[in-house]
């Protein structure tokens, strides 16, 4: 009798409230969490003992908070198994998510000047675009937790599909939980941003994406010329300052709407195009982001060429929205709202 293969558990694990541990985690092959009030987790015999220790360190004396943090720490030590999948939404690269697999047990390892809670992880990809996943999964990835297992909406099957190089197949059957209920435990600002990113991706495809980038540059004060649809000879937009667009900075822009992160080849091609057009600055826009190699090389040209991924572009839209043309505003209707910020009870 053939048994169905057991799905691999999926864990959301963050790397610092502001993403401060992300680069170390990716470079060292680790999942790293904070929780400085907890010592080596192997010294606690039970979750109850860990909860009591955290409560003793908590000035607020909140039993609920101590129990919540203890559950996350215990899941990091005991719940996560070798071979499980780790999802790390990157704050340092807001448009990307890192995916990997747990390769070893919990450790209390010295990193820099302090001891840290870590699990060895083989990062399979650190450049998965957030827009690769459906909005329902992105809601789960926005949970206000440092460590939690993602179960809803066929998460295990869908993340496995993306790790295998396929697109997110979507959920086979919707969960009973509504979107409103999910949002009660989700970073609402991130969820709203993800919806806008998804809308822009679907509305402005191919040459229309270059048109949107040109509109943002116009709102910033540039005069732009957009290449016609078709072969662009290495440049999608030429932009300059002043009434005729002839004053510095003179800008060459290349826009890529491809489904995979761009590498150093397209970056170097833009450098050559800038030389051909005597441009002083360049802007490379890639909807799905850039490889680590491309970002490292671009850092050496940080004052000449800027890189924008989907999040950078959408942030530029937020910044310039009131100055965008009425036509673009009609195609991309946005409204600013105020909402109460929920506290992240993470480490």
Protein Blocks (a to p, Z undefined) as FASTA:
>chain_A
ZZdddddddddddebjklpmmmmmmmnopaddehlmbccfklpfbfklmmmmmmmmmmnl
paklmmmmmmmmmmmmmmpcghiacddddfklmmbccddddfbdcddddehjbccddddd
ddfbfcbcfklpcfklmmmmmpccfbdcdfbghlmmmmmmmmnopacebjfbdcfbdfkl
mmmmccfklmmmmmmmmmmmmmmgcjlmmmmmmmmmmmnopacddddedjeehpabdcde
djkopaccdddddddfbfbdcdfklmmmmmmmmmmnopabdcdddfkbpafklmmmmmmm
mmmbccddfklmmmmmmmmmmmpcfklmmmmccddddddddddfbZZ
